[in-house]
Amino acid sequence: MSLNKLSTPDFESYNNDIPIKESKIDNEIISITWKDETKSKFHSIWLRDNCACPLCIDTTTKERIYDLSDIPDSIKPLAISVTCDGALEIIWSHNNHKSIYHPERLRVHCYSNLKSIDKQDSEQKLWNSSFQEHIPIFDTQLFLEDDNVRYEFLRSVQKYGISLLTGVPKSEQDFEKITKKIGLLRDMNWGNIFSIKMDPDVGYIANGTYKITPHNDASTRERIPGIQIFQCVENTTEGGGSYWVDGFFIAKLLAETYPEDYKLLTTVPWEFANRDKNSHYRNKQAIIKVNQQNEPVEINDTYWLREPLMIDFNLINLSSG
Ligand SMILES: [Zn+2]
């Protein structure tokens, strides 16, 4: 079977720019040397779990249809070979199950030497106020029609957390069309599209005339919205303005400059609550949520929704400031 017809457990298309030069078994580890002399190692159980055969992956949905707990921990390859098309073929000790792997999918998902394998640049770029004039700007029409432009727009959102679109039509249908090119709209207590216009009767701070300082929205939710989309439809006033802040940059600065404060903000939970006539949402979490490397992954500070701080009395140390 040629490689481009080989089933994989996803809908990606793979090439074979750097083929397998050699493969071998060392106990339950499978080692691959690639044509460029880099090496990858995989555990048997990992490879078995990534089998793409029709007994393991539904061919239409590409969803897994077997249960990993049915595979014995002791599974190991009985035979391993590289097919004439360049795929890796393994016969397993359990049920003589046969797996055929696309080489590039293995290379892309090699976890034994993460740093040495070329990966797409998905690094976040942190920024300060000097970035305001360099925020990437894209044309709405091109964004809607050209996959490459839309890709660059989304890459920019991934990298910087922000992108701008110009020439957005003013109708709500057009706005919705744009949002659906980015992802599914999420229902919130204010609906999924919300008009921010000056109207004190609406009952949200955004509809008032207050100066709203840097914040993020919806800290009352288990997960804050990953992406929010704003459109300036009309400005009927003099003055005012919009500005953006990179919360991760601030968090990094805080971690370097005031590590004790960073530790408090990443560990002490603070409750946020949002009440209106028909709903009441509340959630308690650290203001800066971090990953296992103690790097910030989420900022929760919808400051007008902060509830009274309820923590160990001794954690509040007035003399430190
Ligand atoms: Zn299988």
Residues whose N, C-alpha, C, O or C-beta is under 5 A from the ligand:
A	BS01	ZN	C51 A52 C53 L55 C56 K98
